[in-house]
Amino acid sequence: MGVMTCCYTGTRDEHVFDPNAQMCAHDMTLSAKSNHIQHKSYTVFKNSDVNNAYCSSFAWEENSFADSFKYNTLFHLAMKTNLSEKGYVRNIPGAPMCGCLEQMPVITNSACTKVIEGYNIDKTTGEITVNLSWDDCGDLLTHYKGLEGRGDLEKFFVSEKIVGDNNCEAAATKFLNEHMMVHA
């Protein structure tokens, strides 16, 4: 779907934790390489009015500048911003700390980061180098819906993984029903 997401549930002692998302549900089968669970396993997280995770993401369109530098953006987001600057640690139980959105739990919200294209030109030699920078793009779901290169089906699937504020309980019920575990 062209989205990478990182979610954290804690912080190092000297940092303040500022959660922005609720964890709703997770099909742990989709992230078996990180959780080492080899059989179908599902988790539905207890819903509360308080956000209990911090999630941040970035998205890209095929063959775009952002596509070419998605791994630089992942490093910037996961290591520089979230770990080094904010001190965020601990993954959502059963999920990778960072991964493709398809592998991540159903959540209510995610911050959004985008790479900014830039170049430096040496006036003496004419050598051109890439100059990357990153900017906040609001919330991921709104940003993704504005990507022209992503189709309606992709946008639907992203909205099934990032469900929006106050939609966690309904998303968890839908998740259970889709996995044949009827929840009243």
N, C-alpha and C positions, 0 to 999 in steps of 0.2 A: 504493500500500500504506500510505500515511500514515506514511512514515519518511523523514527527511532525515539524511544521513550526511556527515561531514567526515573525511578521512584525510590524514595528513601523514607524510612520510618524513625530515624533518630539522628542525633548529632553528637559531635565530640563535645566534651564537657565545656569548653570555653566558648562555644558558639550557641547562638539562639536558633531554635528550630521553629520555622514558620510554615506549617503545613498548609496546603492549598487544595487537597483532594481527599475524598473518602474512598476507601477500598471497598468494592462491591462483591466481586466474585472472581474466581480464577480457575480455568481449566489447566491443571498442572501438567496434563499430557503434552500440551503445546510447548512447555519449557522443560522437558524431561532431561535435557543435557545439563541444565544448571541445578535442578533439584534431585536428580538421580532416581526419580520415581518412575518405574518402568511400566506400571499399569495405569489404567484410567483412574484419575483422581481429580476431585473437584473440591474447591473451598468456597464457601460463602462467608463473607466477613460480617461480623455483627455491625449493624447499622447504628449510627448515632448522629446526633446533630453536630458533632465536632469533627472537623477534618483530622485525619490521622496519618496522612502521608504528604510528602512533597513530591510532586511529579513535574518534570520539565521535558519538553520534546522539541523536535525539529522535523520539518517535512521538506520534500523536494519533488520536483517534477523530472521525468525522464530526460536525459541529455541536457540538463540545465547546468548552470554554474554551481548551484547548490548540490547537484548530483555528483559533480566532479570532486567536491570538497566535503562530502558527507562524513568521512572518517575524521577529517580535521575538526569538523563541527562536533562530532561525538566526543573527541578528546577534549575540546574546549568546554563543552557542556559538563561532561562527567568528571573529568579530572581537575581542570582549572577552576571552573565556577562552583560546581556543587561540592566537590570534595575539599579542594585547597582553600577556596575563599569562604564558603559557607560552612564547611565542616560536616556536611551531611553524610551519613553512613547508614548501614543496615537496610537490606532489601525488604520488600514485602515478602512475607513467608511463602515459600514455594515458587517464587518468581525470580527471574534474573534481576540484578540491580539495574541494568540497562539492556535493552534489546529491541528488536523489531516490534512494533505495536501488536502484531499478531501473537506474539509470545507473552505479552504482558497481561496483567489482570484488567478487568473492567473497573474503571475509575470514574469519578465525577468530573475531574478537571485536570488540565495540564498547562503549565506555563509554556510559552513558545519562544524559541530563539531562531533567528535566521542569519545566514552568512551574507555579508555585504561584499560585493565584488569590487576590487580595487587593484591598481597597478602602480608600480614605481618605474620611472624611466630615468636611467642615468644619462644626463645631458652630454657627458663626455664620450662614453662608449656606445650609447644607444641601447644598452642592455635593459631588458624589460623583466621585472620580477613581479610576482603576484603579491599583493598586500591584502591579507584577509583581516576582516573585522566582523564583529557579531553585534546584533541588535535585538532588542525585545520586540516580539511581534504579537503581544497580547496573549490571548488564550489559543491553544492549538486548534481546537475544533473550528473556531471562526476563521482562523488563518487558512486551514486546510480547505474549507468550503469555498474560499476565494481563489484557489489554485485552478487556473483554466485548463491545465493539462491533465487534471484528475477527473475521471468520469463519475457519474451519479452512483454507480455501484460501489466504487471505492469510497466515496464520501459517505454512503450508507454504512459500510463496514466500520469506518472510523467512528461514526456516531454511535455504533453499537459497542465500541470499546471505551469511548469517552462520552459518557451519557449526560453530562451537565448537572449542575447543582440541583439538589432535592430530588434526584431521579435514581438514587442508589437502590432503594428498596424495590422499586418496580423493576429495575435492571436485574437485581438478584433473583427475583421471582421469575422473570422471563428466562434467565440463565438456567435455573433449575428445571423449568418446564421444557426447554429445548434439549436438556440432557435426560429427559424422561424421568425426572424426579419431581413429580407434581407437588407444587407448594401452594397451599390455599391462601 
